[in-house]
Amino acid sequence: MRLYTLEEARAMLPAVLPVLSGIAELVRELRTMQAAMSVDMRGASGDGALTANPWAETHKDRGDELTRLLQEAVARLEQWGVELKDPDRGLIDFHHERDGEVVYLCYMLGEPDIEYWHPLETGYAGRQRV
């Protein structure tokens, strides 16, 4: 586990932000596609038999590609020692030592900077200003 100082975590943001934004976009696209396919698959013919989904194979290929891209982006964060907590909100944590205890420095997409920390066990609800 890598421990970041506040300055090191802030210095990582320019590299992390495009990856984090990309993850949020990939997740949105995957969910949209899954919802569309789910609706399509619910269709039934007049006799009650389920209808075929003619574009399922095309979307399966795109779904596989999106899943691969998502796995690669998450792996990149993990290589940096950054924990992805919520891909939808772009919520990440950096391990950090504060007063002799390992805590998280917490960042969410849209925030101007890393401005919060929280104990490992409290999560987002326990965020406090740095």
C-alpha positions as CSV (number, residue, x, y, z in Angstrom):
1,M,0.0,0.0,0.0
2,R,1.4,3.4,-1.0
3,L,1.0,6.3,1.4
4,Y,0.5,9.7,-0.2
5,T,1.3,13.0,1.4
6,L,-1.3,15.6,0.6
7,E,1.1,17.3,-1.8
8,E,1.8,14.0,-3.6
9,A,-1.9,13.2,-4.0
10,R,-2.7,16.7,-5.3
11,A,0.2,16.3,-7.7
12,M,-1.4,13.1,-9.0
13,L,-4.7,14.7,-9.9
14,P,-3.7,15.9,-13.4
15,A,-2.9,12.2,-14.3
16,V,-5.9,10.7,-12.3
17,L,-8.7,13.1,-13.5
18,P,-8.8,12.0,-17.2
19,V,-8.8,8.3,-16.1
20,L,-11.5,9.0,-13.5
21,S,-13.7,11.0,-16.0
22,G,-13.2,8.2,-18.5
23,I,-14.4,5.6,-16.0
24,A,-17.5,7.6,-15.2
25,E,-18.3,7.9,-19.0
26,L,-17.7,4.2,-19.6
27,V,-20.0,3.2,-16.7
28,R,-22.7,5.5,-18.0
29,E,-22.4,4.1,-21.5
30,L,-22.5,0.5,-20.2
31,R,-25.5,1.1,-18.0
32,T,-27.3,2.9,-20.9
33,M,-26.6,0.0,-23.2
34,Q,-27.6,-2.6,-20.6
35,A,-30.9,-0.8,-20.0
36,A,-31.6,-0.6,-23.7
37,M,-30.9,-4.3,-24.2
38,S,-33.0,-5.2,-21.2
39,V,-36.0,-3.3,-22.7
40,D,-35.5,-4.9,-26.1
41,M,-35.3,-8.3,-24.7
42,R,-38.6,-7.9,-22.9
43,G,-40.4,-7.6,-26.2
44,A,-42.8,-10.4,-27.1
45,S,-44.6,-11.5,-30.2
46,G,-48.4,-11.7,-30.4
47,D,-48.4,-15.3,-29.1
48,G,-46.3,-14.4,-26.1
49,A,-43.0,-15.8,-27.3
50,L,-40.0,-13.5,-26.7
51,T,-38.8,-11.7,-29.7
52,A,-35.2,-12.0,-30.9
53,N,-32.9,-9.1,-30.3
54,P,-31.3,-8.5,-33.7
55,W,-28.6,-6.1,-32.5
56,A,-27.6,-8.0,-29.3
57,E,-24.4,-9.4,-31.0
58,T,-23.3,-5.9,-32.1
59,H,-24.0,-4.5,-28.6
60,K,-22.3,-7.5,-27.0
61,D,-19.1,-6.6,-28.9
62,R,-19.4,-3.0,-27.7
63,G,-20.2,-4.1,-24.2
64,D,-17.1,-6.3,-24.2
65,E,-15.0,-3.4,-25.4
66,L,-16.4,-1.0,-22.8
67,T,-15.8,-3.6,-20.1
68,R,-12.2,-4.1,-21.2
69,L,-11.6,-0.3,-21.3
70,L,-13.1,0.0,-17.8
71,Q,-11.0,-2.8,-16.4
72,E,-7.8,-1.1,-17.9
73,A,-8.7,2.2,-16.4
74,V,-9.4,0.8,-12.9
75,A,-6.1,-1.2,-13.1
76,R,-4.3,2.1,-13.9
77,L,-5.7,3.7,-10.7
78,E,-4.8,0.6,-8.7
79,Q,-1.2,0.8,-10.1
80,W,-1.0,4.3,-8.7
81,G,-2.4,3.1,-5.4
82,V,-5.6,5.0,-5.9
83,E,-8.8,3.3,-4.7
84,L,-12.0,3.8,-6.8
85,K,-14.9,4.0,-4.4
86,D,-17.8,5.1,-6.6
87,P,-17.3,5.1,-10.4
88,D,-20.6,7.0,-11.0
89,R,-19.6,10.0,-8.8
90,G,-15.9,9.7,-9.6
91,L,-15.1,9.1,-5.9
92,I,-11.5,8.0,-5.1
93,D,-9.3,7.7,-2.0
94,F,-5.6,7.9,-1.5
95,H,-4.0,6.2,1.5
96,H,-2.4,8.9,3.8
97,E,-0.9,9.0,7.2
98,R,-2.4,11.5,9.6
99,D,-1.2,11.7,13.3
100,G,0.3,8.2,13.0
101,E,-2.9,6.6,11.6
102,V,-3.6,5.5,8.1
103,V,-6.6,7.4,6.7
104,Y,-7.9,8.3,3.3
105,L,-7.5,11.5,1.4
106,C,-10.8,11.8,-0.4
107,Y,-11.6,13.3,-3.8
108,M,-14.8,13.4,-5.9
109,L,-15.0,14.6,-9.6
110,G,-16.0,18.2,-9.8
111,E,-14.2,19.2,-6.6
112,P,-11.5,21.8,-7.1
113,D,-8.9,20.0,-5.1
114,I,-8.4,17.3,-2.5
115,E,-10.0,19.0,0.4
116,Y,-11.2,16.1,2.6
117,W,-9.9,13.1,4.5
118,H,-11.7,10.4,6.5
119,P,-10.8,7.4,8.6
120,L,-10.7,4.1,6.7
121,E,-13.8,2.7,8.4
122,T,-16.1,5.7,8.1
123,G,-16.2,6.2,4.3
124,Y,-17.6,9.3,2.5
125,A,-20.0,10.1,5.4
126,G,-17.0,10.7,7.7
127,R,-15.3,13.2,5.5
128,Q,-13.5,16.1,7.3
129,R,-11.7,19.1,5.9
130,V,-7.9,18.7,5.6
